[in-house]
Amino acid sequence: MGKIIEIDENTRIKIIKDNFMLQYKKKSRTKRIAWHTDGYFPDLISLSNEYLTDTPYRTIEGTEQIMTLVEVIKQAETRICELINNKKQL
């Protein structure tokens, strides 16, 4: 079966016979938990590099936070443009 090390609720490391597998939780239509293997690594260093490189793109929560930040920036930009236009009219 192998040993499982949980990184977070959506990511884990599975160790089988000195091979390290990086796995991500995958959404399924049947609402069952499915794990997608992203790769097999000979050591934890190479696995860590892959995890640190790909995590920002895979994190749904992070994506939502970035989209919220983008929306706030757009609103601020719109408001600043309105203030500049109002000042020009005075």
N, CA, C and O of each residue as an XYZ file, in Angstrom:
360
protein
N       0.827     -1.196      0.000
C       0.000      0.000      0.000
C       0.866      1.252      0.000
O       0.670      2.122     -0.848
N       1.793      1.369      0.901
C       2.656      2.532      0.967
C       2.274      3.479      2.080
O       1.160      3.441      2.604
N       3.216      4.325      2.428
C       2.995      5.311      3.476
C       2.510      6.606      2.840
O       2.972      6.986      1.764
N       1.573      7.286      3.510
C       1.028      8.542      3.003
C       1.372      9.665      3.970
O       1.145      9.560      5.175
N       1.925     10.743      3.418
C       2.234     11.947      4.185
C       1.349     13.055      3.638
O       1.477     13.436      2.474
N       0.455     13.572      4.467
C      -0.453     14.626      4.026
C       0.248     15.977      4.108
O       0.791     16.334      5.154
N       0.239     16.727      3.010
C       0.814     18.074      2.988
C      -0.265     19.076      3.377
O      -0.070     19.895      4.275
N      -1.393     19.006      2.701
C      -2.572     19.794      3.055
C      -3.799     18.991      2.637
O      -3.676     17.829      2.251
N      -4.968     19.594      2.708
C      -6.182     18.825      2.425
C      -6.297     18.387      0.966
O      -7.056     17.470      0.653
N      -5.554     19.030      0.077
C      -5.634     18.696     -1.342
C      -4.373     18.057     -1.901
O      -4.329     17.723     -3.085
N      -3.358     17.882     -1.085
C      -2.068     17.388     -1.568
C      -1.488     16.381     -0.586
O      -1.602     16.531      0.631
N      -0.862     15.351     -1.147
C      -0.208     14.369     -0.289
C       0.976     13.749     -1.029
O       1.101     13.841     -2.250
N       1.834     13.116     -0.236
C       2.969     12.367     -0.764
C       2.712     10.908     -0.424
O       2.384     10.571      0.714
N       2.863     10.055     -1.413
C       2.721      8.619     -1.189
C       4.082      7.989     -1.443
O       4.693      8.206     -2.489
N       4.554      7.202     -0.470
C       5.869      6.570     -0.568
C       5.674      5.072     -0.776
O       5.074      4.386      0.052
N       6.192      4.582     -1.896
C       6.145      3.150     -2.199
C       7.533      2.720     -2.654
O       8.036      3.194     -3.673
N       8.144      1.828     -1.898
C       9.462      1.266     -2.231
C      10.484      2.341     -2.608
O      11.085      2.280     -3.680
N      10.675      3.304     -1.744
C      11.643      4.388     -1.919
C      11.361      5.281     -3.123
O      12.256      5.998     -3.570
N      10.159      5.256     -3.650
C       9.724      6.196     -4.676
C       8.705      7.130     -4.046
O       7.842      6.699     -3.281
N       8.811      8.403     -4.372
C       7.920      9.407     -3.819
C       6.958      9.856     -4.914
O       7.381     10.263     -5.996
N       5.662      9.779     -4.623
C       4.646     10.212     -5.575
C       3.954     11.451     -5.020
O       3.508     11.462     -3.872
N       3.867     12.487     -5.838
C       3.145     13.696     -5.474
C       1.732     13.555     -6.021
O       1.538     13.379     -7.224
N       0.742     13.634     -5.127
C      -0.643     13.425     -5.535
C      -1.508     14.610     -5.129
O      -1.340     15.187     -4.055
N      -2.442     14.961     -6.018
C      -3.384     16.040     -5.774
C      -4.803     15.484     -5.790
O      -5.126     14.582     -6.563
N      -5.639     16.038     -4.924
C      -7.039     15.631     -4.888
C      -7.711     16.130     -6.162
O      -7.507     17.264     -6.595
N      -8.506     15.261     -6.739
C      -9.182     15.578     -7.987
C     -10.685     15.553     -7.754
O     -11.202     14.655     -7.090
N     -11.382     16.542     -8.303
C     -12.837     16.558     -8.187
C     -13.413     15.490     -9.106
O     -13.000     15.343    -10.256
N     -14.368     14.759     -8.575
C     -15.026     13.754     -9.403
C     -16.519     14.048     -9.459
O     -17.073     14.686     -8.564
N     -17.144     13.586    -10.496
C     -18.580     13.827    -10.665
C     -19.411     13.079     -9.635
O     -20.508     13.510     -9.277
N     -18.890     11.969     -9.166
C     -19.627     11.161     -8.190
C     -19.352     11.592     -6.754
O     -19.816     10.958     -5.807
N     -18.598     12.667     -6.602
C     -18.242     13.227     -5.291
C     -17.392     12.281     -4.451
O     -17.332     12.408     -3.228
N     -16.742     11.338     -5.112
C     -15.782     10.475     -4.424
C     -14.424     11.154     -4.462
O     -14.140     11.944     -5.363
N     -13.600     10.848     -3.494
C     -12.253     11.409     -3.468
C     -11.382     10.610     -4.422
O     -11.282      9.387     -4.323
N     -10.756     11.319     -5.344
C      -9.833     10.694     -6.285
C      -8.509     11.441     -6.196
O      -8.490     12.662     -6.040
N      -7.418     10.718     -6.294
C      -6.092     11.316     -6.210
C      -5.376     11.161     -7.546
O      -5.235     10.054     -8.064
N      -4.926     12.287     -8.095
C      -4.180     12.305     -9.350
C      -2.690     12.338     -9.027
O      -2.232     13.208     -8.287
N      -1.939     11.398     -9.576
C      -0.491     11.368     -9.355
C       0.173     12.311    -10.343
O       0.049     12.145    -11.556
N       0.882     13.305     -9.811
C       1.534     14.313    -10.645
C       2.905     13.858    -11.116
O       3.402     14.342    -12.133
N       3.512     12.947    -10.402
C       4.818     12.472    -10.827
C       5.449     11.559     -9.796
O       5.030     11.495     -8.640
N       6.473     10.854    -10.256
C       7.258      9.966     -9.398
C       8.631     10.597     -9.233
O       9.233     11.034    -10.213
N       9.128     10.647     -8.012
C      10.381     11.334     -7.729
C      11.311     10.424     -6.932
O      10.857      9.671     -6.070
N      12.629     10.493     -7.221
C      13.582      9.635     -6.523
C      13.888     10.102     -5.103
O      14.331      9.318     -4.264
N      13.644     11.406     -4.839
C      13.934     11.942     -3.504
C      12.970     13.082     -3.182
O      12.241     13.570     -4.046
N      12.989     13.489     -1.917
C      12.081     14.554     -1.483
C      12.479     15.925     -2.011
O      11.631     16.812     -2.114
N      13.745     16.116     -2.345
C      14.190     17.412     -2.868
C      13.540     17.688     -4.219
O      12.993     18.769     -4.434
N      13.595     16.728     -5.122
C      12.983     16.928     -6.439
C      11.459     17.033     -6.327
O      10.835     17.798     -7.062
N      10.866     16.273     -5.421
C       9.427     16.374     -5.192
C       9.069     17.759     -4.660
O       8.082     18.355     -5.090
N       9.862     18.265     -3.736
C       9.613     19.592     -3.164
C       9.705     20.681     -4.220
O       8.894     21.608     -4.231
N      10.690     20.576     -5.109
C      10.820     21.558     -6.192
C       9.574     21.570     -7.068
O       9.070     22.636     -7.421
N       9.086     20.407     -7.414
C       7.876     20.304     -8.240
C       6.671     20.876     -7.503
O       5.869     21.606     -8.085
N       6.550     20.543     -6.233
C       5.424     21.028     -5.434
C       5.440     22.553     -5.334
O       4.408     23.198     -5.515
N       6.602     23.125     -5.047
C       6.701     24.576     -4.903
C       6.476     25.301     -6.222
O       5.987     26.431     -6.234
N       6.825     24.667     -7.323
C       6.621     25.271     -8.632
C       5.149     25.254     -9.035
O       4.642     26.244     -9.562
N       4.462     24.145     -8.793
C       3.091     23.973     -9.278
C       1.997     24.397     -8.314
O       0.870     24.637     -8.748
N       2.278     24.495     -7.057
C       1.232     24.756     -6.068
C       0.434     26.032     -6.319
O      -0.793     25.994     -6.223
N       1.070     27.161     -6.637
C       0.245     28.363     -6.859
C      -0.789     28.200     -7.968
O      -1.861     28.803     -7.906
N      -0.484     27.404     -8.969
C      -1.412     27.204    -10.073
C      -2.527     26.235     -9.720
O      -3.608     26.293    -10.307
N      -2.285     25.365     -8.789
C      -3.255     24.330     -8.448
C      -4.191     24.735     -7.315
O      -5.260     24.146     -7.157
N      -3.812     25.705     -6.545
C      -4.593     26.052     -5.365
C      -5.834     26.832     -5.750
O      -5.747     27.967     -6.220
N      -6.966     26.231     -5.554
C      -8.230     26.897     -5.878
C      -8.417     28.108     -4.980
O      -8.802     29.181     -5.445
N      -8.146     27.935     -3.706
C      -8.296     29.015     -2.747
C      -7.405     30.187     -3.123
O      -7.831     31.341     -3.068
N      -6.178     29.895     -3.501
C      -5.250     30.940     -3.918
C      -5.741     31.661     -5.155
O      -5.601     32.879     -5.263
N      -6.316     30.922     -6.087
C      -6.849     31.524     -7.303
C      -7.995     32.463     -6.968
O      -8.087     33.559     -7.521
N      -8.861     32.038     -6.071
C      -9.970     32.895     -5.667
C      -9.459     34.168     -5.013
O     -10.000     35.247     -5.254
N      -8.425     34.055     -4.188
C      -7.867     35.232     -3.533
C      -7.232     36.168     -4.551
O      -7.352     37.388     -4.431
N      -6.557     35.608     -5.555
C      -5.946     36.439     -6.588
C      -7.030     37.148     -7.384
O      -6.896     38.332     -7.691
N      -8.105     36.439     -7.722
C      -9.194     37.057     -8.477
C      -9.859     38.163     -7.659
O     -10.248     39.192     -8.213
N      -9.992     37.964     -6.364
C     -10.539     39.005     -5.498
C      -9.620     40.215     -5.490
O     -10.083     41.354     -5.556
N      -8.321     39.972     -5.410
C      -7.346     41.059     -5.435
C      -7.417     41.818     -6.750
O      -7.384     43.049     -6.756
N      -7.512     41.108     -7.855
C      -7.623     41.748     -9.171
C      -8.877     42.611     -9.232
O      -8.835     43.726     -9.753
N      -9.986     42.109     -8.709
C     -11.235     42.869     -8.709
C     -11.110     44.144     -7.870
O     -11.586     45.203     -8.278
N     -10.481     44.045     -6.718
C     -10.277     45.222     -5.862
C      -9.405     46.251     -6.578
O      -9.677     47.449     -6.511
N      -8.368     45.790     -7.256
C      -7.487     46.706     -7.997
C      -8.261     47.391     -9.119
O      -8.093     48.590     -9.341
N      -9.103     46.647     -9.825
C      -9.909     47.242    -10.900
C     -10.868     48.292    -10.350
O     -11.040     49.356    -10.946
N     -11.494     47.991     -9.210
C     -12.403     48.955     -8.595
C     -11.652     50.210     -8.166
O     -12.146     51.324     -8.340
N     -10.466     50.029     -7.609
C      -9.655     51.178     -7.195
C      -9.254     52.010     -8.408
O      -9.279     53.240     -8.360
N      -8.888     51.344     -9.485
C      -8.511     52.050    -10.711
C      -9.687     52.868    -11.246
O      -9.517     54.019    -11.648
N     -10.868     52.275    -11.248
C     -12.067     52.975    -11.711
C     -12.344     54.192    -10.839
O     -12.649     55.272    -11.344
N     -12.237     54.012     -9.543
C     -12.501     55.119     -8.610
C     -11.484     56.247     -8.788
O     -11.853     57.421     -8.759
N     -10.227     55.907     -8.968
C      -9.186     56.924     -9.176
C      -9.449     57.681    -10.471
O      -9.308     58.904    -10.511
N      -9.831     56.972    -11.528
C     -10.154     57.633    -12.800
C     -11.336     58.583    -12.635
O     -11.330     59.683    -13.188
N     -12.352     58.164    -11.876
C     -13.501     59.034    -11.614
C     -13.071     60.295    -10.876
O     -13.507     61.393    -11.220
N     -12.227     60.146     -9.872
C     -11.755     61.305     -9.110
C     -10.945     62.253     -9.983
O     -11.087     63.471     -9.876
N     -10.099     61.703    -10.842
C      -9.295     62.541    -11.741
C     -10.204     63.286    -12.711
O     -10.006     64.477    -12.949
N     -11.195     62.601    -13.273
C     -12.125     63.253    -14.201
C     -12.930     64.344    -13.509
O     -13.149     65.406    -14.090
N     -13.374     64.103    -12.278
C     -14.114     65.118    -11.522
C     -13.248     66.330    -11.241
O     -13.732     67.461    -11.291
N     -11.980     66.114    -10.947
C     -11.078     67.225    -10.651
C     -10.823     68.053    -11.906
O     -10.716     69.277    -11.830
N     -10.727     67.396    -13.055
C     -10.514     68.110    -14.317
C     -11.712     68.989    -14.653
O     -11.552     70.063    -15.231
N     -12.913     68.536    -14.294
C     -14.127     69.287    -14.601
C     -14.269     70.520    -13.718
O     -14.955     71.470    -14.096
N     -13.643     70.523    -12.566
C     -13.743     71.673    -11.652
C     -12.851     72.743    -12.094
O     -12.789     73.796    -11.459
